[in-house]
Amino acid sequence: MTDTKQDEAGRGTGRTLRGVVRSDKMAKTISVEVVRTVRHAKYNKFIKKRARYYAHDENGQAHVGDTVDIVECRPMSKLKRWRLANIAEKASI
């Protein structure tokens, strides 16, 4: 018997990232910016690296400024390989 992790929808879980929604102008898609800190190899200073991911948002519930969790999934389009797991924090207006 294999013991695989599954979410509430019954799908297997992949990597999970937390980021801020930067664009929600596409249909069922959000652009999420993830910031991580890495140590510079030569100078040993911590620097910030940013990456943008396209995530599937079926119901259009995430908006610009929200902090969200995205999880890796099967490819849904040319660039979209993530889906919205949950909204960690809503943006304050």
mmCIF file as gemmi writes it, N, C-alpha and C atoms, coordinates in Angstrom:
data_model
loop_
_atom_site.group_PDB
_atom_site.id
_atom_site.type_symbol
_atom_site.label_atom_id
_atom_site.label_alt_id
_atom_site.label_comp_id
_atom_site.label_asym_id
_atom_site.label_entity_id
_atom_site.label_seq_id
_atom_site.pdbx_PDB_ins_code
_atom_site.Cartn_x
_atom_site.Cartn_y
_atom_site.Cartn_z
_atom_site.occupancy
_atom_site.B_iso_or_equiv
_atom_site.pdbx_formal_charge
_atom_site.auth_seq_id
_atom_site.auth_asym_id
_atom_site.pdbx_PDB_model_num
ATOM 1 N N . MET Axp A 1 ? 0.842 -1.175 0 1 0 ? 1 A 1
ATOM 2 C CA . MET Axp A 1 ? 0 0 0 1 0 ? 1 A 1
ATOM 3 C C . MET Axp A 1 ? 0.886 1.236 0 1 0 ? 1 A 1
ATOM 4 N N . THR Axp A 2 ? 0.602 2.173 -0.907 1 0 ? 2 A 1
ATOM 5 C CA . THR Axp A 2 ? 1.39 3.396 -0.984 1 0 ? 2 A 1
ATOM 6 C C . THR Axp A 2 ? 0.729 4.481 -0.147 1 0 ? 2 A 1
ATOM 7 N N . ASP Axp A 3 ? 1.56 5.253 0.525 1 0 ? 3 A 1
ATOM 8 C CA . ASP Axp A 3 ? 1.058 6.336 1.362 1 0 ? 3 A 1
ATOM 9 C C . ASP Axp A 3 ? 1.391 7.655 0.687 1 0 ? 3 A 1
ATOM 10 N N . THR Axp A 4 ? 0.423 8.216 -0.045 1 0 ? 4 A 1
ATOM 11 C CA . THR Axp A 4 ? 0.646 9.482 -0.737 1 0 ? 4 A 1
ATOM 12 C C . THR Axp A 4 ? -0.174 10.571 -0.072 1 0 ? 4 A 1
ATOM 13 N N . LYS Axp A 5 ? 0.386 11.769 -0.053 1 0 ? 5 A 1
ATOM 14 C CA . LYS Axp A 5 ? -0.338 12.908 0.513 1 0 ? 5 A 1
ATOM 15 C C . LYS Axp A 5 ? -1.361 13.392 -0.501 1 0 ? 5 A 1
ATOM 16 N N . GLN Axp A 6 ? -2.56 13.689 -0.005 1 0 ? 6 A 1
ATOM 17 C CA . GLN Axp A 6 ? -3.605 14.219 -0.871 1 0 ? 6 A 1
ATOM 18 C C . GLN Axp A 6 ? -4.272 15.397 -0.18 1 0 ? 6 A 1
ATOM 19 N N . ASP Axp A 7 ? -4.711 16.35 -0.998 1 0 ? 7 A 1
ATOM 20 C CA . ASP Axp A 7 ? -5.422 17.501 -0.436 1 0 ? 7 A 1
ATOM 21 C C . ASP Axp A 7 ? -6.908 17.175 -0.323 1 0 ? 7 A 1
ATOM 22 N N . GLU Axp A 8 ? -7.702 18.172 0.084 1 0 ? 8 A 1
ATOM 23 C CA . GLU Axp A 8 ? -9.125 17.952 0.301 1 0 ? 8 A 1
ATOM 24 C C . GLU Axp A 8 ? -9.884 17.619 -0.968 1 0 ? 8 A 1
ATOM 25 N N . ALA Axp A 9 ? -9.327 17.961 -2.139 1 0 ? 9 A 1
ATOM 26 C CA . ALA Axp A 9 ? -10.004 17.645 -3.404 1 0 ? 9 A 1
ATOM 27 C C . ALA Axp A 9 ? -9.62 16.262 -3.918 1 0 ? 9 A 1
ATOM 28 N N . GLY Axp A 10 ? -8.73 15.554 -3.206 1 0 ? 10 A 1
ATOM 29 C CA . GLY Axp A 10 ? -8.342 14.213 -3.615 1 0 ? 10 A 1
ATOM 30 C C . GLY Axp A 10 ? -7.172 14.176 -4.564 1 0 ? 10 A 1
ATOM 31 N N . ARG Axp A 11 ? -6.554 15.332 -4.822 1 0 ? 11 A 1
ATOM 32 C CA . ARG Axp A 11 ? -5.415 15.373 -5.722 1 0 ? 11 A 1
ATOM 33 C C . ARG Axp A 11 ? -4.133 15.202 -4.925 1 0 ? 11 A 1
ATOM 34 N N . GLY Axp A 12 ? -3.124 14.619 -5.539 1 0 ? 12 A 1
ATOM 35 C CA . GLY Axp A 12 ? -1.828 14.521 -4.892 1 0 ? 12 A 1
ATOM 36 C C . GLY Axp A 12 ? -1.202 15.894 -4.752 1 0 ? 12 A 1
ATOM 37 N N . THR Axp A 13 ? -0.42 16.081 -3.707 1 0 ? 13 A 1
ATOM 38 C CA . THR Axp A 13 ? 0.169 17.399 -3.471 1 0 ? 13 A 1
ATOM 39 C C . THR Axp A 13 ? 1.607 17.434 -3.955 1 0 ? 13 A 1
ATOM 40 N N . GLY Axp A 14 ? 1.993 18.556 -4.541 1 0 ? 14 A 1
ATOM 41 C CA . GLY Axp A 14 ? 3.361 18.779 -4.975 1 0 ? 14 A 1
ATOM 42 C C . GLY Axp A 14 ? 3.993 19.828 -4.088 1 0 ? 14 A 1
ATOM 43 N N . ARG Axp A 15 ? 4.95 20.557 -4.636 1 0 ? 15 A 1
ATOM 44 C CA . ARG Axp A 15 ? 5.575 21.636 -3.88 1 0 ? 15 A 1
ATOM 45 C C . ARG Axp A 15 ? 4.559 22.723 -3.579 1 0 ? 15 A 1
ATOM 46 N N . THR Axp A 16 ? 4.71 23.366 -2.447 1 0 ? 16 A 1
ATOM 47 C CA . THR Axp A 16 ? 3.838 24.467 -2.066 1 0 ? 16 A 1
ATOM 48 C C . THR Axp A 16 ? 4.678 25.721 -1.887 1 0 ? 16 A 1
ATOM 49 N N . LEU Axp A 17 ? 4.218 26.831 -2.464 1 0 ? 17 A 1
ATOM 50 C CA . LEU Axp A 17 ? 4.9 28.109 -2.339 1 0 ? 17 A 1
ATOM 51 C C . LEU Axp A 17 ? 3.925 29.16 -1.849 1 0 ? 17 A 1
ATOM 52 N N . ARG Axp A 18 ? 4.454 30.179 -1.168 1 0 ? 18 A 1
ATOM 53 C CA . ARG Axp A 18 ? 3.625 31.298 -0.712 1 0 ? 18 A 1
ATOM 54 C C . ARG Axp A 18 ? 4.118 32.565 -1.384 1 0 ? 18 A 1
ATOM 55 N N . GLY Axp A 19 ? 3.182 33.341 -1.924 1 0 ? 19 A 1
ATOM 56 C CA . GLY Axp A 19 ? 3.554 34.564 -2.615 1 0 ? 19 A 1
ATOM 57 C C . GLY Axp A 19 ? 2.411 35.563 -2.631 1 0 ? 19 A 1
ATOM 58 N N . VAL Axp A 20 ? 2.641 36.663 -3.312 1 0 ? 20 A 1
ATOM 59 C CA . VAL Axp A 20 ? 1.677 37.756 -3.391 1 0 ? 20 A 1
ATOM 60 C C . VAL Axp A 20 ? 1.14 37.836 -4.814 1 0 ? 20 A 1
ATOM 61 N N . VAL Axp A 21 ? -0.176 37.984 -4.941 1 0 ? 21 A 1
ATOM 62 C CA . VAL Axp A 21 ? -0.802 38.094 -6.258 1 0 ? 21 A 1
ATOM 63 C C . VAL Axp A 21 ? -0.434 39.45 -6.857 1 0 ? 21 A 1
ATOM 64 N N . ARG Axp A 22 ? 0.129 39.439 -8.064 1 0 ? 22 A 1
ATOM 65 C CA . ARG Axp A 22 ? 0.519 40.671 -8.742 1 0 ? 22 A 1
ATOM 66 C C . ARG Axp A 22 ? -0.415 41.029 -9.884 1 0 ? 22 A 1
ATOM 67 N N . SER Axp A 23 ? -1.148 40.039 -10.421 1 0 ? 23 A 1
ATOM 68 C CA . SER Axp A 23 ? -2.083 40.312 -11.507 1 0 ? 23 A 1
ATOM 69 C C . SER Axp A 23 ? -3.218 39.303 -11.451 1 0 ? 23 A 1
ATOM 70 N N . ASP Axp A 24 ? -4.443 39.806 -11.644 1 0 ? 24 A 1
ATOM 71 C CA . ASP Axp A 24 ? -5.606 38.917 -11.718 1 0 ? 24 A 1
ATOM 72 C C . ASP Axp A 24 ? -6.474 39.261 -12.919 1 0 ? 24 A 1
ATOM 73 N N . LYS Axp A 25 ? -5.866 39.842 -13.95 1 0 ? 25 A 1
ATOM 74 C CA . LYS Axp A 25 ? -6.619 40.324 -15.102 1 0 ? 25 A 1
ATOM 75 C C . LYS Axp A 25 ? -6.949 39.231 -16.12 1 0 ? 25 A 1
ATOM 76 N N . MET Axp A 26 ? -6.34 38.054 -15.974 1 0 ? 26 A 1
ATOM 77 C CA . MET Axp A 26 ? -6.607 36.964 -16.901 1 0 ? 26 A 1
ATOM 78 C C . MET Axp A 26 ? -7.799 36.147 -16.421 1 0 ? 26 A 1
ATOM 79 N N . ALA Axp A 27 ? -8.418 35.431 -17.329 1 0 ? 27 A 1
ATOM 80 C CA . ALA Axp A 27 ? -9.558 34.591 -16.973 1 0 ? 27 A 1
ATOM 81 C C . ALA Axp A 27 ? -9.063 33.319 -16.288 1 0 ? 27 A 1
ATOM 82 N N . LYS Axp A 28 ? -9.479 33.112 -15.037 1 0 ? 28 A 1
ATOM 83 C CA . LYS Axp A 28 ? -9.144 31.929 -14.238 1 0 ? 28 A 1
ATOM 84 C C . LYS Axp A 28 ? -7.645 31.762 -13.998 1 0 ? 28 A 1
ATOM 85 N N . THR Axp A 29 ? -6.878 32.835 -14.114 1 0 ? 29 A 1
ATOM 86 C CA . THR Axp A 29 ? -5.434 32.764 -13.911 1 0 ? 29 A 1
ATOM 87 C C . THR Axp A 29 ? -4.971 33.962 -13.096 1 0 ? 29 A 1
ATOM 88 N N . ILE Axp A 30 ? -4.05 33.7 -12.164 1 0 ? 30 A 1
ATOM 89 C CA . ILE Axp A 30 ? -3.42 34.782 -11.408 1 0 ? 30 A 1
ATOM 90 C C . ILE Axp A 30 ? -1.909 34.677 -11.576 1 0 ? 30 A 1
ATOM 91 N N . SER Axp A 31 ? -1.238 35.806 -11.468 1 0 ? 31 A 1
ATOM 92 C CA . SER Axp A 31 ? 0.214 35.845 -11.5 1 0 ? 31 A 1
ATOM 93 C C . SER Axp A 31 ? 0.69 36.07 -10.08 1 0 ? 31 A 1
ATOM 94 N N . VAL Axp A 32 ? 1.505 35.145 -9.559 1 0 ? 32 A 1
ATOM 95 C CA . VAL Axp A 32 ? 1.948 35.182 -8.171 1 0 ? 32 A 1
ATOM 96 C C . VAL Axp A 32 ? 3.454 35.403 -8.134 1 0 ? 32 A 1
ATOM 97 N N . GLU Axp A 33 ? 3.885 36.386 -7.326 1 0 ? 33 A 1
ATOM 98 C CA . GLU Axp A 33 ? 5.309 36.67 -7.168 1 0 ? 33 A 1
ATOM 99 C C . GLU Axp A 33 ? 5.788 36.056 -5.856 1 0 ? 33 A 1
ATOM 100 N N . VAL Axp A 34 ? 6.796 35.187 -5.958 1 0 ? 34 A 1
ATOM 101 C CA . VAL Axp A 34 ? 7.368 34.515 -4.796 1 0 ? 34 A 1
ATOM 102 C C . VAL Axp A 34 ? 8.763 35.076 -4.567 1 0 ? 34 A 1
ATOM 103 N N . VAL Axp A 35 ? 9.026 35.526 -3.338 1 0 ? 35 A 1
ATOM 104 C CA . VAL Axp A 35 ? 10.331 36.089 -2.989 1 0 ? 35 A 1
ATOM 105 C C . VAL Axp A 35 ? 11.028 35.119 -2.047 1 0 ? 35 A 1
ATOM 106 N N . ARG Axp A 36 ? 12.281 34.797 -2.342 1 0 ? 36 A 1
ATOM 107 C CA . ARG Axp A 36 ? 13.061 33.942 -1.464 1 0 ? 36 A 1
ATOM 108 C C . ARG Axp A 36 ? 14.426 34.583 -1.231 1 0 ? 36 A 1
ATOM 109 N N . THR Axp A 37 ? 15.05 34.27 -0.12 1 0 ? 37 A 1
ATOM 110 C CA . THR Axp A 37 ? 16.373 34.817 0.178 1 0 ? 37 A 1
ATOM 111 C C . THR Axp A 37 ? 17.415 33.721 0.018 1 0 ? 37 A 1
ATOM 112 N N . VAL Axp A 38 ? 18.513 34.069 -0.636 1 0 ? 38 A 1
ATOM 113 C CA . VAL Axp A 38 ? 19.618 33.135 -0.839 1 0 ? 38 A 1
ATOM 114 C C . VAL Axp A 38 ? 20.921 33.821 -0.439 1 0 ? 38 A 1
ATOM 115 N N . ARG Axp A 39 ? 21.885 33.035 -0.045 1 0 ? 39 A 1
ATOM 116 C CA . ARG Axp A 39 ? 23.181 33.569 0.343 1 0 ? 39 A 1
ATOM 117 C C . ARG Axp A 39 ? 24.067 33.688 -0.895 1 0 ? 39 A 1
ATOM 118 N N . HIS Axp A 40 ? 24.692 34.842 -1.07 1 0 ? 40 A 1
ATOM 119 C CA . HIS Axp A 40 ? 25.607 35.063 -2.18 1 0 ? 40 A 1
ATOM 120 C C . HIS Axp A 40 ? 26.843 34.193 -1.978 1 0 ? 40 A 1
ATOM 121 N N . ALA Axp A 41 ? 27.293 33.529 -3.047 1 0 ? 41 A 1
ATOM 122 C CA . ALA Axp A 41 ? 28.383 32.565 -2.943 1 0 ? 41 A 1
ATOM 123 C C . ALA Axp A 41 ? 29.708 33.213 -2.522 1 0 ? 41 A 1
ATOM 124 N N . LYS Axp A 42 ? 29.989 34.388 -3.041 1 0 ? 42 A 1
ATOM 125 C CA . LYS Axp A 42 ? 31.278 35.024 -2.761 1 0 ? 42 A 1
ATOM 126 C C . LYS Axp A 42 ? 31.234 35.93 -1.534 1 0 ? 42 A 1
ATOM 127 N N . TYR Axp A 43 ? 30.198 36.748 -1.433 1 0 ? 43 A 1
ATOM 128 C CA . TYR Axp A 43 ? 30.16 37.775 -0.396 1 0 ? 43 A 1
ATOM 129 C C . TYR Axp A 43 ? 29.381 37.372 0.855 1 0 ? 43 A 1
ATOM 130 N N . ASN Axp A 44 ? 28.735 36.211 0.827 1 0 ? 44 A 1
ATOM 131 C CA . ASN Axp A 44 ? 27.98 35.678 1.965 1 0 ? 44 A 1
ATOM 132 C C . ASN Axp A 44 ? 26.897 36.621 2.479 1 0 ? 44 A 1
ATOM 133 N N . LYS Axp A 45 ? 26.42 37.51 1.624 1 0 ? 45 A 1
ATOM 134 C CA . LYS Axp A 45 ? 25.295 38.364 1.977 1 0 ? 45 A 1
ATOM 135 C C . LYS Axp A 45 ? 24.012 37.686 1.527 1 0 ? 45 A 1
ATOM 136 N N . PHE Axp A 46 ? 22.947 37.946 2.237 1 0 ? 46 A 1
ATOM 137 C CA . PHE Axp A 46 ? 21.654 37.426 1.807 1 0 ? 46 A 1
ATOM 138 C C . PHE Axp A 46 ? 21.027 38.396 0.815 1 0 ? 46 A 1
ATOM 139 N N . ILE Axp A 47 ? 20.599 37.852 -0.321 1 0 ? 47 A 1
ATOM 140 C CA . ILE Axp A 47 ? 19.953 38.665 -1.342 1 0 ? 47 A 1
ATOM 141 C C . ILE Axp A 47 ? 18.584 38.07 -1.644 1 0 ? 47 A 1
ATOM 142 N N . LYS Axp A 48 ? 17.679 38.912 -2.13 1 0 ? 48 A 1
ATOM 143 C CA . LYS Axp A 48 ? 16.327 38.462 -2.454 1 0 ? 48 A 1
ATOM 144 C C . LYS Axp A 48 ? 16.249 38.096 -3.927 1 0 ? 48 A 1
ATOM 145 N N . LYS Axp A 49 ? 15.638 36.968 -4.2 1 0 ? 49 A 1
ATOM 146 C CA . LYS Axp A 49 ? 15.377 36.545 -5.567 1 0 ? 49 A 1
ATOM 147 C C . LYS Axp A 49 ? 13.879 36.444 -5.736 1 0 ? 49 A 1
ATOM 148 N N . ARG Axp A 50 ? 13.385 36.952 -6.879 1 0 ? 50 A 1
ATOM 149 C CA . ARG Axp A 50 ? 11.958 36.936 -7.159 1 0 ? 50 A 1
ATOM 150 C C . ARG Axp A 50 ? 11.667 36.025 -8.338 1 0 ? 50 A 1
ATOM 151 N N . ALA Axp A 51 ? 10.515 35.392 -8.291 1 0 ? 51 A 1
ATOM 152 C CA . ALA Axp A 51 ? 10.059 34.568 -9.413 1 0 ? 51 A 1
ATOM 153 C C . ALA Axp A 51 ? 8.554 34.753 -9.524 1 0 ? 51 A 1
ATOM 154 N N . ARG Axp A 52 ? 8.06 34.771 -10.753 1 0 ? 52 A 1
ATOM 155 C CA . ARG Axp A 52 ? 6.618 34.887 -10.987 1 0 ? 52 A 1
ATOM 156 C C . ARG Axp A 52 ? 6.089 33.574 -11.544 1 0 ? 52 A 1
ATOM 157 N N . TYR Axp A 53 ? 4.973 33.14 -11.004 1 0 ? 53 A 1
ATOM 158 C CA . TYR Axp A 53 ? 4.333 31.911 -11.438 1 0 ? 53 A 1
ATOM 159 C C . TYR Axp A 53 ? 2.89 32.212 -11.823 1 0 ? 53 A 1
ATOM 160 N N . TYR Axp A 54 ? 2.401 31.525 -12.865 1 0 ? 54 A 1
ATOM 161 C CA . TYR Axp A 54 ? 1 31.611 -13.242 1 0 ? 54 A 1
ATOM 162 C C . TYR Axp A 54 ? 0.271 30.467 -12.549 1 0 ? 54 A 1
ATOM 163 N N . ALA Axp A 55 ? -0.811 30.794 -11.861 1 0 ? 55 A 1
ATOM 164 C CA . ALA Axp A 55 ? -1.557 29.79 -11.112 1 0 ? 55 A 1
ATOM 165 C C . ALA Axp A 55 ? -3.016 29.804 -11.54 1 0 ? 55 A 1
ATOM 166 N N . HIS Axp A 56 ? -3.64 28.626 -11.488 1 0 ? 56 A 1
ATOM 167 C CA . HIS Axp A 56 ? -5.039 28.467 -11.869 1 0 ? 56 A 1
ATOM 168 C C . HIS Axp A 56 ? -5.938 28.851 -10.698 1 0 ? 56 A 1
ATOM 169 N N . ASP Axp A 57 ? -6.836 29.794 -10.934 1 0 ? 57 A 1
ATOM 170 C CA . ASP Axp A 57 ? -7.801 30.252 -9.93 1 0 ? 57 A 1
ATOM 171 C C . ASP Axp A 57 ? -9.191 30.056 -10.522 1 0 ? 57 A 1
ATOM 172 N N . GLU Axp A 58 ? -9.774 28.908 -10.254 1 0 ? 58 A 1
ATOM 173 C CA . GLU Axp A 58 ? -11.029 28.502 -10.9 1 0 ? 58 A 1
ATOM 174 C C . GLU Axp A 58 ? -12.173 29.476 -10.644 1 0 ? 58 A 1
ATOM 175 N N . ASN Axp A 59 ? -12.318 29.941 -9.403 1 0 ? 59 A 1
ATOM 176 C CA . ASN Axp A 59 ? -13.467 30.774 -9.043 1 0 ? 59 A 1
ATOM 177 C C . ASN Axp A 59 ? -13.173 32.265 -9.046 1 0 ? 59 A 1
ATOM 178 N N . GLY Axp A 60 ? -11.956 32.657 -9.343 1 0 ? 60 A 1
ATOM 179 C CA . GLY Axp A 60 ? -11.599 34.068 -9.367 1 0 ? 60 A 1
ATOM 180 C C . GLY Axp A 60 ? -11.665 34.718 -7.998 1 0 ? 60 A 1
ATOM 181 N N . GLN Axp A 61 ? -11.254 34.006 -6.958 1 0 ? 61 A 1
ATOM 182 C CA . GLN Axp A 61 ? -11.383 34.517 -5.593 1 0 ? 61 A 1
ATOM 183 C C . GLN Axp A 61 ? -10.169 35.289 -5.108 1 0 ? 61 A 1
ATOM 184 N N . ALA Axp A 62 ? -9.013 35.157 -5.749 1 0 ? 62 A 1
ATOM 185 C CA . ALA Axp A 62 ? -7.812 35.885 -5.342 1 0 ? 62 A 1
ATOM 186 C C . ALA Axp A 62 ? -7.703 37.183 -6.144 1 0 ? 62 A 1
ATOM 187 N N . HIS Axp A 63 ? -7.276 38.241 -5.459 1 0 ? 63 A 1
ATOM 188 C CA . HIS Axp A 63 ? -7.141 39.541 -6.093 1 0 ? 63 A 1
ATOM 189 C C . HIS Axp A 63 ? -5.759 40.121 -5.812 1 0 ? 63 A 1
ATOM 190 N N . VAL Axp A 64 ? -5.418 41.196 -6.491 1 0 ? 64 A 1
ATOM 191 C CA . VAL Axp A 64 ? -4.102 41.813 -6.383 1 0 ? 64 A 1
ATOM 192 C C . VAL Axp A 64 ? -3.821 42.195 -4.931 1 0 ? 64 A 1
ATOM 193 N N . GLY Axp A 65 ? -2.639 41.815 -4.447 1 0 ? 65 A 1
ATOM 194 C CA . GLY Axp A 65 ? -2.223 42.138 -3.091 1 0 ? 65 A 1
ATOM 195 C C . GLY Axp A 65 ? -2.463 41.034 -2.085 1 0 ? 65 A 1
ATOM 196 N N . ASP Axp A 66 ? -3.267 40.036 -2.431 1 0 ? 66 A 1
ATOM 197 C CA . ASP Axp A 66 ? -3.526 38.924 -1.513 1 0 ? 66 A 1
ATOM 198 C C . ASP Axp A 66 ? -2.292 38.043 -1.394 1 0 ? 66 A 1
ATOM 199 N N . THR Axp A 67 ? -2.057 37.521 -0.199 1 0 ? 67 A 1
ATOM 200 C CA . THR Axp A 67 ? -1.01 36.527 0.013 1 0 ? 67 A 1
ATOM 201 C C . THR Axp A 67 ? -1.655 35.157 -0.132 1 0 ? 67 A 1
ATOM 202 N N . VAL Axp A 68 ? -1.118 34.347 -1.049 1 0 ? 68 A 1
ATOM 203 C CA . VAL Axp A 68 ? -1.744 33.064 -1.37 1 0 ? 68 A 1
ATOM 204 C C . VAL Axp A 68 ? -0.739 31.927 -1.308 1 0 ? 68 A 1
ATOM 205 N N . ASP Axp A 69 ? -1.257 30.723 -1.139 1 0 ? 69 A 1
ATOM 206 C CA . ASP Axp A 69 ? -0.469 29.507 -1.247 1 0 ? 69 A 1
ATOM 207 C C . ASP Axp A 69 ? -0.811 28.86 -2.578 1 0 ? 69 A 1
ATOM 208 N N . ILE Axp A 70 ? 0.219 28.492 -3.334 1 0 ? 70 A 1
ATOM 209 C CA . ILE Axp A 70 ? -0.003 27.791 -4.599 1 0 ? 70 A 1
ATOM 210 C C . ILE Axp A 70 ? 0.679 26.438 -4.518 1 0 ? 70 A 1
ATOM 211 N N . VAL Axp A 71 ? 0.115 25.468 -5.212 1 0 ? 71 A 1
ATOM 212 C CA . VAL Axp A 71 ? 0.654 24.111 -5.187 1 0 ? 71 A 1
ATOM 213 C C . VAL Axp A 71 ? 0.902 23.65 -6.62 1 0 ? 71 A 1
ATOM 214 N N . GLU Axp A 72 ? 1.96 22.894 -6.787 1 0 ? 72 A 1
ATOM 215 C CA . GLU Axp A 72 ? 2.351 22.401 -8.105 1 0 ? 72 A 1
ATOM 216 C C . GLU Axp A 72 ? 1.314 21.394 -8.61 1 0 ? 72 A 1
ATOM 217 N N . CYS Axp A 73 ? 1.038 21.425 -9.917 1 0 ? 73 A 1
ATOM 218 C CA . CYS Axp A 73 ? 0.062 20.501 -10.493 1 0 ? 73 A 1
ATOM 219 C C . CYS Axp A 73 ? 0.47 20.165 -11.925 1 0 ? 73 A 1
ATOM 220 N N . ARG Axp A 74 ? -0.374 19.44 -12.597 1 0 ? 74 A 1
ATOM 221 C CA . ARG Axp A 74 ? -0.103 19.077 -13.987 1 0 ? 74 A 1
ATOM 222 C C . ARG Axp A 74 ? -0.118 20.328 -14.86 1 0 ? 74 A 1
ATOM 223 N N . PRO Axp A 75 ? 0.54 20.317 -16.01 1 0 ? 75 A 1
ATOM 224 C CA . PRO Axp A 75 ? 0.492 21.482 -16.896 1 0 ? 75 A 1
ATOM 225 C C . PRO Axp A 75 ? -0.926 21.734 -17.405 1 0 ? 75 A 1
ATOM 226 N N . MET Axp A 76 ? -1.405 22.978 -17.224 1 0 ? 76 A 1
ATOM 227 C CA . MET Axp A 76 ? -2.735 23.336 -17.684 1 0 ? 76 A 1
ATOM 228 C C . MET Axp A 76 ? -2.69 24.144 -18.964 1 0 ? 76 A 1
ATOM 229 N N . SER Axp A 77 ? -1.567 24.777 -19.239 1 0 ? 77 A 1
ATOM 230 C CA . SER Axp A 77 ? -1.371 25.526 -20.473 1 0 ? 77 A 1
ATOM 231 C C . SER Axp A 77 ? 0.134 25.649 -20.695 1 0 ? 77 A 1
ATOM 232 N N . LYS Axp A 78 ? 0.524 26.497 -21.618 1 0 ? 78 A 1
ATOM 233 C CA . LYS Axp A 78 ? 1.942 26.658 -21.932 1 0 ? 78 A 1
ATOM 234 C C . LYS Axp A 78 ? 2.745 27.117 -20.719 1 0 ? 78 A 1
ATOM 235 N N . LEU Axp A 79 ? 2.204 28.024 -19.928 1 0 ? 79 A 1
ATOM 236 C CA . LEU Axp A 79 ? 2.938 28.596 -18.797 1 0 ? 79 A 1
ATOM 237 C C . LEU Axp A 79 ? 2.365 28.233 -17.431 1 0 ? 79 A 1
ATOM 238 N N . LYS Axp A 80 ? 1.161 27.716 -17.382 1 0 ? 80 A 1
ATOM 239 C CA . LYS Axp A 80 ? 0.476 27.504 -16.103 1 0 ? 80 A 1
ATOM 240 C C . LYS Axp A 80 ? 0.692 26.084 -15.586 1 0 ? 80 A 1
ATOM 241 N N . ARG Axp A 81 ? 1.455 25.976 -14.464 1 0 ? 81 A 1
ATOM 242 C CA . ARG Axp A 81 ? 1.737 24.68 -13.864 1 0 ? 81 A 1
ATOM 243 C C . ARG Axp A 81 ? 1.455 24.667 -12.36 1 0 ? 81 A 1
ATOM 244 N N . TRP Axp A 82 ? 0.739 25.658 -11.876 1 0 ? 82 A 1
ATOM 245 C CA . TRP Axp A 82 ? 0.416 25.787 -10.46 1 0 ? 82 A 1
ATOM 246 C C . TRP Axp A 82 ? -1.078 26.037 -10.316 1 0 ? 82 A 1
ATOM 247 N N . ARG Axp A 83 ? -1.618 25.735 -9.131 1 0 ? 83 A 1
ATOM 248 C CA . ARG Axp A 83 ? -3.006 26.059 -8.855 1 0 ? 83 A 1
ATOM 249 C C . ARG Axp A 83 ? -3.107 26.665 -7.463 1 0 ? 83 A 1
ATOM 250 N N . LEU Axp A 84 ? -4.129 27.467 -7.277 1 0 ? 84 A 1
ATOM 251 C CA . LEU Axp A 84 ? -4.357 28.145 -6.018 1 0 ? 84 A 1
ATOM 252 C C . LEU Axp A 84 ? -4.796 27.135 -4.967 1 0 ? 84 A 1
ATOM 253 N N . ALA Axp A 85 ? -4.065 27.063 -3.842 1 0 ? 85 A 1
ATOM 254 C CA . ALA Axp A 85 ? -4.431 26.158 -2.757 1 0 ? 85 A 1
ATOM 255 C C . ALA Axp A 85 ? -5.359 26.871 -1.786 1 0 ? 85 A 1
ATOM 256 N N . ASN Axp A 86 ? -4.938 28.014 -1.274 1 0 ? 86 A 1
ATOM 257 C CA . ASN Axp A 86 ? -5.798 28.812 -0.4 1 0 ? 86 A 1
ATOM 258 C C . ASN Axp A 86 ? -5.262 30.241 -0.314 1 0 ? 86 A 1
ATOM 259 N N . ILE Axp A 87 ? -6.103 31.114 0.202 1 0 ? 87 A 1
ATOM 260 C CA . ILE Axp A 87 ? -5.708 32.512 0.399 1 0 ? 87 A 1
ATOM 261 C C . ILE Axp A 87 ? -5.309 32.657 1.86 1 0 ? 87 A 1
ATOM 262 N N . ALA Axp A 88 ? -4.023 32.956 2.086 1 0 ? 88 A 1
ATOM 263 C CA . ALA Axp A 88 ? -3.511 33.068 3.452 1 0 ? 88 A 1
ATOM 264 C C . ALA Axp A 88 ? -3.929 34.382 4.099 1 0 ? 88 A 1
ATOM 265 N N . GLU Axp A 89 ? -3.9 35.47 3.317 1 0 ? 89 A 1
ATOM 266 C CA . GLU Axp A 89 ? -4.23 36.781 3.871 1 0 ? 89 A 1
ATOM 267 C C . GLU Axp A 89 ? -4.799 37.658 2.767 1 0 ? 89 A 1
ATOM 268 N N . LYS Axp A 90 ? -5.932 38.28 3.037 1 0 ? 90 A 1
ATOM 269 C CA . LYS Axp A 90 ? -6.533 39.194 2.072 1 0 ? 90 A 1
ATOM 270 C C . LYS Axp A 90 ? -5.814 40.537 2.137 1 0 ? 90 A 1
ATOM 271 N N . ALA Axp A 91 ? -5.77 41.228 1.014 1 0 ? 91 A 1
ATOM 272 C CA . ALA Axp A 91 ? -5.124 42.539 0.953 1 0 ? 91 A 1
ATOM 273 C C . ALA Axp A 91 ? -5.975 43.567 1.681 1 0 ? 91 A 1
ATOM 274 N N . SER Axp A 92 ? -5.311 44.442 2.428 1 0 ? 92 A 1
ATOM 275 C CA . SER Axp A 92 ? -6.041 45.526 3.08 1 0 ? 92 A 1
ATOM 276 C C . SER Axp A 92 ? -6.142 46.697 2.108 1 0 ? 92 A 1
ATOM 277 N N . ILE Axp A 93 ? -7.314 47.229 1.997 1 0 ? 93 A 1
ATOM 278 C CA . ILE Axp A 93 ? -7.558 48.3 1.03 1 0 ? 93 A 1
ATOM 279 C C . ILE Axp A 93 ? -7.412 49.653 1.682 1 0 ? 93 A 1
